[in-house]
Amino acid sequence: MTTQNIYLDIHVIQTVPSSNINRDDTGAPKTALYGGVTRARVSSQSWKRAVRQGFKAENISAGIRTKEAAKLLKDELVKLDLSLSDEDATEKTANLFKAAGVKLNKKTNLTGALLLVSHGQIKKLAQYALNNDTFDKKELKNVLNGDQSLDLALFGRMVADNPELNVDASAQVAHALSTHEIVPEYDYFTALDDLKPEDNAGAAMLGSLEFNSSTLYRYANVNISELAYNLGQDSAITGAVEFVKEFLLTMPTGKQNTFANKTLPSYVMVNLRTDTPVNLVSAFEEPVKSKDGYVRKSIQKLENEFETSQDFVDAPKLSVVLSKFDTNDGDKVANVTELLQNVTDGLKKAVLDENTND
């Protein structure tokens, strides 16, 4: 297994039309102040959920984040042992969670906070519960830290009741920011009743909705060595590539039926580093200004920042670029399939080199 950190940096420029894909508590699109101006913002949590949903749609290893982990375990117990009564399964489940140091609400049997568990962990917990009359906390810890799903290994898990069950995240996802200043806009809408009397010209409903349009800079990184610690080396490579794919092709679904805003990236750069991950958002601290589109100018500023960054850090071991426009950096690829293959080959070589040097 690799001993030196290997970082995968993912940089994306993606333009999004009128939309409200990630709302704040008032229903307005999330924003942030950066470089002295208001930017469109999409939270990291929002895009990580989109990635997790993408894993599920592709039948990739994905866990379940829920307060009903006890119900999942109880149902698995009954499935594995048909002679087990519902009451006995509930009692055994409660005893197991107590031994693991995870508190359940006595009335609802729910955990106090959302708990991310993999299907494999639930199955092994159930088998352990059936094979043992008393439960060992150390053995339960091993079960709950093994058989990790890809999303659990990437995004980690925090268990306030028992920090020993925490899983360190191997991926970091930045809040997406527009490369330019945005101005909030409002859609005033009405709805008519199809069966209204002919002498009634009024609307049956009216309201307003806030939205904006933006060209976003999106960034994420994966610590391959940490992911390998969570999943194993081979699964870490395939898992990292799956993450790249879903990060590029998924999008949060807020108000998507209203705006049909599903777009694809205009530019992708994936870098493989052994020194440190590098977020290039500083390219846009001075916002892009334009009256004829933001994408091309955003790409130019990003690539300029990438070149400048090499005055401070080592050049990446691999730099792959997929772009709708001419670019100056990285190895150019024609499509996502070719990009993912290059990333796979680069990761295998980097991991092999590290193992050879151990």
N, C-alpha and C positions, 0 to 999 in steps of 0.2 A: 504494500500500500504506500502511496506517496507520503512523504514527510514534509515537503515544502508546499506552501500554498500555491494553488493554481486558480486564477480568477478569470471568469468569463464575463466580459462587459458587453451589454447590449444597448445600443443607441438607436433611437427611432425618431424620425420626423413624420408626423401624420396629421393631415389636415382634416378637420371635422366641420361640416356645415352647421346650419342652425340646429341646436341640440340642447339637451339638458340631461346629460348621461349620468351625472352624479350630483345629487341635491344636498343642500344644507337643511337645517331645521325649519327654515321658512319655505322650503320648496324651490328656492332659487339655485341656479348652478353654483357650485363652489368656486371661490376665487382666492387669490393670494396677492399680496403686495410684493413685488420683486423689482429691483432696479428703479424704485420710485413710482411705478405705475401698476395698475390693476391687471392681473393676468387671469385667464381661465385656468382652473385647476381640476384635476381628477385625482382623487385620493388613491394612495397605494392599496388600501384595503379593498377599494372598489375593483381595481384591476386584478388584484390577487384572487378575488372571488370569481371574476370572469375567467381567469386561468383555470381555477379549480373546476368550474363548470365545463370548460373545454376538455379537461382531462376526463370527466365523466362521459361527455358526449363521444369521446374517442375510445372509450372503454380502457383508459389508462388507469393505473393504480391510483385511486382517490379515496380518501377517508371520509368519515362522517363527523361533522362538527355539530354537536347537539347537547342539550341538557338531559336527553333521554337515553344516555349510555346504559343505565341500569335496565331499561326496558329491552334494549338490544341484546344485552347479556341474558336476561331472563328468557326471551324468545328463543335464543340460541340453545339455552339449556333444555328447554322443552322440546326443541327440534331434535337434539341429540339423544335425549332420554324420554321416550314417550310415556314411561311409567311415572315420571316426576309430576306431581301435582302443581297447580299454579301457585298455591301457597308456599310449598316447599321451595319452588324455584325462586320465588320472591325473597324468601328468607335467606336462601343460599347466596343470592345476588347481594343482598344487603350486608351480609357477613363478609363477603369478598371485598366489597368496596370499603368497608370499615377497616379491614386488614390492610388494604392498599393505601389507606390514609386519605381517601377521597370521601368527603361528607355528602350524604344524601338527605334531602328534606324528608322528614318522617311522614308527612302527610301526602306529598306528591311523588316521592321517590325520585325527584330530579336532583341533578348536581347543582351546586350554587352558581356555577358559571358554565359557559359553553366548553365542552371537552371534545377535542379532536382525537378520534380513535380510528384505526384502520380495521377493515373487515377481518384481516388476519389476526389482529390482536383480540378481537371479540371471540373469534373461534377458539383461539388458544386459551383465553380466560375461561371459556365455558368448559373446555376439556380438562383444564386444571381443576376447576371447581368440582367436576364429577369424579375426578381421580383422587381427591383429597378431602378428608373430613375436617382438617384444620388448615389454615392458610398462613403461609410464610410471607412476610412483607418483602423480603429480599427477592424471593422467587417471583412474586407478583410484579415487582419493579422490572425484573428481567423480561417478563412477558410484555409489559406495557411499553418497554423501550425497544422491543424487537419487532420484526415484521412491519416496519414502517411503510405507510403508503407514500407515494411520491410527494403529495402536497404536504404531508406531515414532515417529511425530511427536508423539504425546501423552506417551508414557512414556520416551522417550529411549533412548540406547544408550551403554554404556561399553565401550571396547575398550582394555584395559590395554596390549596390545602396541603399539598405535598410537593415541594420543589424538586424532590428527587425524581419526579416523573416529568420534569421539564425536558424539552428537546430544543437544543439550540438551532435556530434557523440557519440554513446554509445559503439562502438567497436574500437579497435586499432589493426592494422595489421602491423607487422614488415616486413622489407625487408628480404626476405629469403637469407641466406648466406650458402655457402658450408662449411662443417665442416673441410675442408682440403684445402691446396693450390691447385690451378689449373694452368695449362699451356695452353694458347690459342693454338688452332689447326686450320688448314686451309684446306678446301676442294677445290681442283682445279678440275673444271668440264668442259666438252665439250658437245655439242649437234650436232648431224648430221642431215642433210637435207635428208629426205627419198627419195626425187626425184633428188638428185644430180647425175650428170653424172658419169659413171663408171671410167672415167679417172681423177676424182677429189677426192683425198683422204683426203682433208682438212675438218676441222670442220666448221659448219655454225655459231657456237657461242662458246665462251669460257669465263670463269670467275672464281672467287674464292669466297668462303664463309667462314667466321670465325665461329667456334663453340667450345664448350667444353663439358666435362662430369663432373658430380658432384654428391655428396651426400649432400642434403640440410637440414639445420635446419630451420624449419618454425614455427612461433609463432604468435598467436593472442590472444586478450582477449576481453571480453564483460562485461561491467558494467550493471548488470541485473537491478539494481534500476533505472539507467538512461534510459535503454530500456523500463522499465515499465512506466516511466514518459512519454515517447514518444508514447507508444502503448497501455498501459494498462497491468495489471499484467498477465492475462492468455495468451494474445498474446505475451507478452515478453518471457514467458517460451517456448512456441512453436516456436517462432521466433529464440530464441537463439539456440535451438536444430537444427533447419533448417540450421542456419548459420554454426554450427559445421559440419553437414553433407556435405554441399557444399564446405566448406573450405577443407575438407579431400579429396573430390572426383573430384574437378574441377582442371583445369590447364590452364594457359595462352596458347594461340594457335599459338604463333609466330613460323613460319617455321615448323609447325607440319606435313604438307603434305610432306615436304622434309625429316624429320627425324623420323616420327612416334614414338615420344618420350613419349607418354601418359603412365605414370606409376602410381602405387598406393603407398600409404605410406607403409613403412616397420614397422613403430612404431608410436603409438599415445598415448599420455598421456593427459587426461583432468582433471584439478584440479578445485575445487570449494573453494574459499577463501573469508573471510570476513575482512581481514586486508589490503592487497595490492596485486595487480597483480605482478607476478614475471616472467621476461624473463630470460631464462636459457642459453642464448647465450654465457655467460662467460665460459661455459664448453669447448668452442672451441676457446678461445682466444689463447691458445696453440694448433696449428692445429694438427689434427689427421694425423699420418704418418703410412703408411701401404703399403705392396706389395701384400696383399691377401684380399683386400676389405675394405671398410670404414664403412659399415652399422653397423656391430656388435660392433666395437670399438666406433663408435659414440653413440650408445645406452648406452654402458657402461659409457662413459664420461658424458652423459646427466643425467643418474640416479645418478651418484656420485655427480654431481652438485646439483641435486634436494635434495639429503640427506644433503649436506652441507648447502644449503639455509635455512634449518630448524634451524640452529644455529642463524639465524638473524630474521626470521619471524615465525608466527604460522604455525603449520602443517595444511594442507588443510582439510576442512570438508569432502571432497570427493576426491578420487584419483582413476581414472579408466584407465586401460592400455590395449591396443590391440597391440600385437607384434608378429612378425614372429619368434622371438627368445626368449629364456628364459630371464625373467627379475626378479628384486628383489623388485620392488616397486608397490604399488597400487593394486586395485582389478582387477584381470585378467578377461577379457571377450573374447568370442570366435569369435565375428564378429562385424561389424559396427552396426547392428540392436540392439544387446545386449548393446553395448556401448551407443548408443543414448537413450535407455530405462533407463539405469542407470543414465545418465545425467538428463533426465527428472524427474526421481524419486528424485534425489538429489536436483534439483532446487525447486521442489514442497515442499519438506521438509524444505529447507532453508528459503523459502519465508514464509511458514506457521509458522516456529519458530520465524521469525522476526515480523510477524504480531501479534503473541501471546504475544510477549514481548513489543509491543507498549503501 
